[in-house]
Amino acid sequence: MGQTLTVQSLNIRIITLSDRAAAGEYEDLSGPEIEKLLSAGLESTPWRAAFERILIPDDADQLKQQIEQAKKDGVDVIFTTGGTGIGPRDITPDVVAALLDREIPGIMEFIRMKHGERLPSALLSRSVAGTMGETLVYTLPGSIKAVREYTAEILRTLPHSLLMIQGIDAH
């Protein structure tokens, strides 16, 4: 007989970094888009996600504090959006990389190469992915288009990553 999948809860925190959105100059669109895409993408998996979204300016200290708090809170997956480019206020990959236990370079390298062939500016993204204890961390660019491209690829590996980080051999 087939194996019954047990529904598991998944805590996901989405941190948007944007000076202008944090100042109320415009609405954060990328954070809600990540939540929408993940909700839809996880429907056919045994995970049911609870989301928390946080909006902060492009500030290294605030980002570090938010990432460390998420780990303390036992968040399963952290997504950041914004601040992954090469501009003077783009600090997200630098802050996050310093907090990771292990980097997972392949996913971000693949995304850059896949989309950079069509759109060379995609090669300027410095996005990183990795683990902090049993927490997965992904840094995404801030544009809606990039969020859609990155999330689609991350969703292809997320179920297996969740099993692996919990020490479950699903090979």
Secondary structure per residue as TSV (DSSP state, phi and psi in degrees):
chain	resnum	aa	ss	phi	psi
A	1	M	-	360.0	156.9
A	2	G	-	-71.4	153.6
A	3	Q	-	-82.8	135.4
A	4	T	-	-85.4	130.6
A	5	L	-	-84.2	130.4
A	6	T	-	-88.0	128.7
A	7	V	-	-70.9	130.6
A	8	Q	E	-121.2	143.5
A	9	S	E	-83.7	149.6
A	10	L	E	-136.2	122.2
A	11	N	E	-96.9	119.5
A	12	I	E	-120.5	128.2
A	13	R	E	-112.7	130.0
A	14	I	E	-113.9	120.9
A	15	I	E	-113.4	116.1
A	16	T	E	-96.2	129.2
A	17	L	E	-107.7	116.8
A	18	S	-	-162.7	117.0
A	19	D	H	-59.3	-46.6
A	20	R	H	-70.1	-42.1
A	21	A	H	-67.5	-39.2
A	22	A	H	-64.7	-29.8
A	23	A	T	-84.0	-1.5
A	24	G	T	81.7	12.6
A	25	E	S	-73.0	-28.6
A	26	Y	S	-156.6	164.8
A	27	E	-	-81.2	139.4
A	28	D	-	-68.9	120.2
A	29	L	-	-105.7	-28.5
A	30	S	H	-73.0	-38.1
A	31	G	H	-60.6	-51.9
A	32	P	H	-60.5	-33.3
A	33	E	H	-66.7	-41.2
A	34	I	H	-59.4	-46.7
A	35	E	H	-59.5	-45.5
A	36	K	H	-61.0	-46.8
A	37	L	H	-66.5	-41.8
A	38	L	H	-66.6	-42.1
A	39	S	H	-56.9	-47.6
A	40	A	H	-67.3	-42.0
A	41	G	H	-69.7	-24.4
A	42	L	T	-92.8	-3.0
A	43	E	T	-57.2	-36.0
A	44	S	T	-93.3	15.6
A	45	T	S	-114.7	170.3
A	46	P	S	-79.3	4.8
A	47	W	E	-99.8	138.4
A	48	R	E	-120.3	120.2
A	49	A	E	-94.3	141.2
A	50	A	E	-110.0	129.5
A	51	F	E	-110.6	146.5
A	52	E	E	-132.9	130.4
A	53	R	E	-113.7	137.3
A	54	I	E	-128.8	139.8
A	55	L	E	-120.5	121.9
A	56	I	E	-134.4	160.2
A	57	P	-	-71.8	171.5
A	58	D	S	-73.1	79.0
A	59	D	-	-131.9	120.1
A	60	A	H	-60.8	-43.1
A	61	D	H	-65.1	-42.9
A	62	Q	H	-65.8	-39.6
A	63	L	H	-64.3	-46.4
A	64	K	H	-58.5	-44.7
A	65	Q	H	-61.4	-43.3
A	66	Q	H	-65.8	-41.3
A	67	I	H	-66.4	-45.6
A	68	E	H	-63.6	-38.4
A	69	Q	H	-66.2	-40.0
A	70	A	H	-61.1	-41.9
A	71	K	H	-63.6	-45.4
A	72	K	H	-60.3	-35.8
A	73	D	T	-76.1	-4.7
A	74	G	T	76.1	26.7
A	75	V	-	-63.4	136.7
A	76	D	S	-77.8	-41.8
A	77	V	E	-139.9	132.7
A	78	I	E	-113.5	130.6
A	79	F	E	-117.0	131.8
A	80	T	E	-109.7	155.2
A	81	T	E	-139.0	129.6
A	82	G	S	104.5	152.0
A	83	G	-	77.3	24.3
A	84	T	-	-103.0	1.8
A	85	G	S	-86.2	-151.4
A	86	I	S	-116.0	13.9
A	87	G	S	-71.9	164.5
A	88	P	T	-62.6	-24.7
A	89	R	T	-100.9	5.3
A	90	D	-	-84.4	92.1
A	91	I	-	-113.3	-5.5
A	92	T	H	-56.8	-52.9
A	93	P	H	-62.9	-33.8
A	94	D	H	-65.9	-45.8
A	95	V	H	-66.5	-48.4
A	96	V	H	-67.1	-44.8
A	97	A	H	-57.2	-36.9
A	98	A	H	-68.3	-19.9
A	99	L	H	-96.1	-11.6
A	100	L	-	-76.0	143.7
A	101	D	S	-79.1	-42.0
A	102	R	E	-141.1	136.2
A	103	E	E	-90.9	148.3
A	104	I	-	-117.5	81.6
A	105	P	H	-71.9	-27.4
A	106	G	H	-58.3	-42.1
A	107	I	H	-64.5	-45.2
A	108	M	H	-72.4	-35.3
A	109	E	H	-62.9	-43.4
A	110	F	H	-60.8	-46.6
A	111	I	H	-62.2	-44.5
A	112	R	H	-60.7	-44.8
A	113	M	H	-67.9	-44.0
A	114	K	H	-59.6	-48.5
A	115	H	H	-89.7	-21.7
A	116	G	H	-70.1	-24.8
A	117	E	T	-65.1	-36.5
A	118	R	T	-88.3	-36.9
A	119	L	-	-132.4	93.0
A	120	P	G	-53.8	-27.9
A	121	S	G	-64.6	-20.7
A	122	A	G	-63.5	-23.0
A	123	L	G	-72.8	-10.6
A	124	L	G	-86.3	-6.7
A	125	S	-	-67.1	137.2
A	126	R	-	-109.3	23.5
A	127	S	-	-52.7	144.8
A	128	V	-	-129.5	159.7
A	129	A	E	-138.8	151.9
A	130	G	E	179.7	-166.7
A	131	T	E	-125.7	149.2
A	132	M	E	-130.2	102.5
A	133	G	T	60.4	-122.9
A	134	E	T	-101.9	23.2
A	135	T	E	-109.3	129.2
A	136	L	E	-87.7	142.5
A	137	V	E	-132.8	131.1
A	138	Y	E	-131.4	131.7
A	139	T	E	-108.8	120.7
A	140	L	E	-112.0	151.6
A	141	P	-	-61.8	171.8
A	142	G	S	-93.2	-9.0
A	143	S	S	-81.0	147.6
A	144	I	H	-58.7	-43.3
A	145	K	H	-60.0	-47.1
A	146	A	H	-65.6	-39.3
A	147	V	H	-57.5	-43.5
A	148	R	H	-65.0	-43.8
A	149	E	H	-65.2	-46.8
A	150	Y	H	-67.0	-45.8
A	151	T	H	-63.4	-37.8
A	152	A	H	-58.8	-42.7
A	153	E	H	-73.8	-39.7
A	154	I	H	-63.0	-40.4
A	155	L	H	-60.9	-27.0
A	156	R	H	-66.8	-27.7
A	157	T	H	-110.2	-13.2
A	158	L	H	-58.8	-48.2
A	159	P	H	-57.0	-43.9
A	160	H	H	-67.4	-38.8
A	161	S	H	-62.2	-39.9
A	162	L	H	-64.1	-39.4
A	163	L	H	-66.9	-46.1
A	164	M	H	-62.1	-42.9
A	165	I	H	-68.3	-21.8
A	166	Q	T	-91.0	3.1
A	167	G	T	79.3	18.7
A	168	I	-	-94.0	119.2
A	169	D	-	-83.7	106.2
A	170	A	-	-107.9	21.2
A	171	H	-	-77.5	360.0
